[in-house]
Amino acid sequence: MIYSAQPVVERQRGHPVQWAYIGSFTSGGGRGITVAAVDAATGALTPRTSVDAVVNPSCLALARDTGVLYAVSDTEPGAVAAFRTGVDGSLSALGPAVDVGGRGPTHLSVAGRRLLTANYGSGSVSSLAMGPDGSVSDAPVVLAHHGSGPDEERQREPHAHQVLPDPGGRWVLSVDLGTDSVRVCALDQDTGELRVRAETVLRAGSGPRHLAFHPDGEVAYVLHELEPQMTVCRWDPAYGRLEPLAEVAIEPEGAPEGERVHPSVVSVSPDGRFVRAAVRGSNRVLTFSLADGPEKPQLTSGVDCGGSWPRDLVADPSGRWLYVVNEWSGDVTWFDVDAESGQLRRGGAVEVPAAACVVFS
């Protein structure tokens, strides 16, 4: 079903409208995928339509070459769905959702001609073929992770939380919270097979959740959910090696006394000058300066996320604004980014119940 809040606009001050696609948990009262217009002058979001064709679209990915939007269905069994995007912000389903061969997919990404999903529930990564029109095949190739960690509640088995290609597109990295490791795989574009080349083991019990590359393509940042820390790694694209260099503490200021904080996502500014982390529990966004080099982040500031339980953190392509997706308070808050200092100033917020993620056209 598609809901329309008001007529869809196609142009804004003489220019094509930029669109934000916001995924949400339908099981928590979310509307599915909300389409919002982005104000070119202020970064403000104005919801236009919502599509509830997918259950729990908690992660979205946009293929730039085809204009197709992909959404996981964070369910058991898990699925993915594909939507053609229109210049007016509309979404048209390219067939029914397709089974990924795993449980509880939490992340997906486009890697060449393949669509990849990280299946948290089953501790696996799935590879699905994409047709010329962007549609997804119903024959997933699945790579099962193996291992466990010391946290008896969260690490009894593998929990793949993220999967993404490296900047050069040669390798695929999968971040596993259950095994405290990141796997580097070679992907066969024709067969979809993922072959593990190496596994980088991180601190036991830290629960790695999310990875982001620096624009130079030689440094990566791994954020941990079970311990408030970030691991800085050197990335060797020639050999597919991820080498841990240093651990950086994520400050738990503002967390209720006696409660743990759970970092959720790490994001590098488009200009490569700052790296930021969202922290659930303290409900803060931390900014680290990279003035001393990509391998030496220094904490410079922290601001309130504008809501509760920040699950996603995304800079718009220009880097002028930063968007925080707050799941429990049900909103997306945007911040103006100071171009020199990297300081964040709250710009506004829009209500999106059970919000989980955002991507931009």
N, C-alpha and C positions, 0 to 999 in steps of 0.2 A: 504494500500500500504506500502511496506517496501523499504526503501532507504538504500543503503550500500555505505559508504564512502570509505572503503577499505576492503580487506579480513579480516575476523574475526580471531583473534588469540585465541588459546585455552590454551596455557601455557606461563608463563612468568618467565624467569630465572629458569626453572625447576619446577615451582610451578603452581597450578591452578590459573587462572586469577580471580581477584575479579572484580565484575561488579557494576557499578553505573547506576541506572535507573532514568532518569530525565524527569519529566512531564512538559508540557508547554501548554499555551493557544493557541489552533489552531485558534481561532477567532482573535487573535492578531498577527498571523503570525508564531506561533510555529509549530514544526514538529510533535507534539504528544508526544510519548515516545521515548526519545533518549537513546540508550544503549552505555555506555562508559566504556572502560577498565581503571582500576585503577593501576597506577604504584606502585609496592610494595616498591620501594625505596624512591620515592619523593611525592607520593600522587597525582601526576598529572593525569588528566582525558584526555583520547583520545576517541572521539566519533567514534563508529563503524557502528551502524545502527540506523534507526529511523522507528517507526511504527505509522502511522496516523489512525489506525482503530477506535479510540475513539475521540470524539469531546471534547476539553477542559479537558484533564486528569490532573486536577490541584492538585490532591493528589493521592499518591500511597501507597500501603502497601504490604509487602512481607510475606507470610506464610512460616515460616522456615521449618515446618515439611513436607510440600508438595512441596515446591519450586514454588508455584503459586504466580504470581504478580497480584494484584487487582488495578484497577484504577476507580476513579469516572469519570463521564461525567458531568461536571459542567454546566448543561443546564436546561431548563424548558420544559417538565418534566425532572427530573434527572435520571441518570442510572449508573450502574457499569458494568465493564467488567473484565474477568479473563483471564490470559495468563500463559501458561506453560513456564517456563524458561529453557533454555538449558545450558549445560556447556560451550558452545561456545558463550553465550550471547544472543542467539536467543530467540524470543518471538513468541509463537503459541497460537492463540485465542482459548479459550475453549467455543466456541459457541458465539452467538451474545450478545450485551450488554443487560442488564436486567433493567427494570424500578424499581426504589426504592420507588415509591409511595410518592415522595416529590419533591420540586423544589430547584434547585441550590445546590446540595451537595458539600460541601467544604472540608470534611474530612471523612476518613474511617479508620477502624481498625479491626483486627481479634480478636475475643473473643471466644475461644474454637471452637465450631462447627458453630459459627455464624459470619457473616460479618455485621458490623455496619456502618451506614453512618449518618453524621450530615448534615441536609438539611437546609441551611441558608435561602433560599427563603421562605420556608413554615414553618420554625420554628419547626422542628420535627426531630426525630431520627428513623431510619429504621433498622430493623433486618431481615437478609436474611440467609436462611440455605445454608450450603456448603456441597456438596457431597464428597464422598471419593476421587474423582479425583480432587477436588478443584473447581468444577463448582458451579455456584450460582443459586439458585432456583428463579423462577419468581413470588413468593408469599410473598412479604414483609409484615412484621408486623410493624405497625407504631405507635409510641408514639408521640402525639402532645404536644408541650409546650404551656403554657399560660402565659400571662403577658405582661408588657411593661416597658419602662423606661422614664426618663425625657427629653432625647434628642429627639426632635420632628422630626428630620431628619432621625436618625438612629435607634430609639428605639420605634417606634409606635407599634411594634408587636414583637413576639419572633424571634430570629435569632440564631438557634443552629449553632455554629461554629466548634466545635470539640467534638468527642466522643471517649472514650478509656476505656479499662479495667484497674482496679487497678493492682499493681504488683502481688498480690496474685491470680488474676483471679476470685475473688468472686463477685466483684461489677463492675458496669459500671458507668462512670462519663460523663456527657454531659455539656459542657460549652456554655452558652447562652449570646451572646452580647446584645440582645434586652431586656432581663429581669434582667440583672446584677446579674446573679446567676449561680451556679453549682448544677445540680441535681445528686443525687446518686441513682442508680437503681439496683434492683435485676433482673438478666436475667435468664429466663427459657430456657435452652439449647434445650429442645425438642419442645416447642411451639414457641419459639422466643419472647415471651411476655416480655416486660420491665415494671417493677412495681416500681414506684418512692417510695423510702424509706425516703429520706430527700432532702431538698433544702437549700443550703447554700447561703444566701443573702449577696452580697458584696456592696461596695460603690455605691450609686445611680449615674447613669450617667457615670460610669467608663468603661463600655463596655468590660467585660472579653472576651478574644479571644482564649487563648491557655494555657494549663496546662501541667506541666511536674513533674514527681515524682523524688525525690532523691533516689539513689540506696538503702538506708536503708529502704525504703518502709514506712516511718513514717512521711515524710515531703513532701509537694507539693507546687509548685510555680505557681501562676496564673498571667499571663500577661494581661494587659488591653490595649485595642486599643484606646478608646476615651479619656482616661486620661493616661499620661505617668507614670504609676506606676506598681509595682508588689506586689501581696499579698502573704505573706508567711503563709502557713496553716499547721496545724497538721492533719495527717491522721490516723484514727483509723480503721484498717482493720477488727477488730472483729465485730464492730457494724456499719461500713459503715458511719462514721462521718467525715466531713471535717470542721475543726475549724480554722477560720482566727486568726492569731497571730499578724501580723505586716504588715504595708505597707512600701514599699521601693520605693523611687523616682527613676524614669528613667530619666536621664539627657537629656534635649533637645538640647545640644550644637551642633552647626553646622546647625540647621534648619534655613531656610530663614526667615528673620524678618517678623513677622506678620502671619506666617504660623504655623499650628499645626503639631506635630509629631505623628506618629501612630505606636507604637510598634506592632510587628507582631508575633514573636515566641520566646519561652524560651527553653533553652536546658541545661541539666546538664551533666557535663563531666562524662565519664564512671567510673572514679575513685572516683567520688563524692566530689571532692575538689573545684569545681568551678561551678557557674551557669552563663549562658550568655543570653543576650537578643539582638535581632535584632530590629533596630528602623528605620522605614521608615520616610522620611522627612529629618532627620539629616543624614541618610544613614550611620549609625554607628553600630558597634557591641560592646557591653559593657560586660566586665568581672567582676564578683563579686566573691571575695574569700569567701570560707566557712571555713576558718581556725578557726574561733571562734565557729563553729558548724553549722549544716545545717539550723538552724532557724535564723541565724544571718549573712546574706550576706552583705559583705562590698565591695563597688565599688573600684576596683583597677586600671582599665584602660579602654580606649575606642579607637577603631581604625576605620578607614574608611572601609566600607564594600567592597570596590573594584569596586563598580558599583552604580546603582540607584534602590531604592525601594526594599530592601531585604525582600523577602517573606518567605524564609525557611532557617533554620540554623541547620546543622546536623554534629555531630562528627562521624568520621569513627569508626568502632568497637574497634580499638586499642587505640583510643584517641590521636593518633599522629597528626592528621589533622582535621581541622574544615572547613566545606564547607558552603558557603553562596550563596544562589540562588537569584540573582538579576533580578527581573521581567522587569523593565522598560529599563534597559541597555542590557538585553538579554544575561546574562552570568552566569556561576558558577565560583566563585573565591574560591580558597583554601588557607588556612593558616597553617603554621607549628606552632604547639603548644609546647611551652617550658614546659618540664615535671615538672620543679620545680616551676616556677613563674606563669605559666598559660598564659604568654604573647603570643600574636599572631604576627607572621611575615608572610607577604604576600608571597605565593609561586608561584602563577600563576593563570591563568583564561582560560576558554574555552567558546567560543561563543555558546549559546543556546537561540535562539530568544524566547521571551515571557516566559522565564523559571519560573516555579512555585514551584517545589519540587524535592527532591532527596532522594532515598533510596539505600542501599547497600546490595549486596548479602553476 
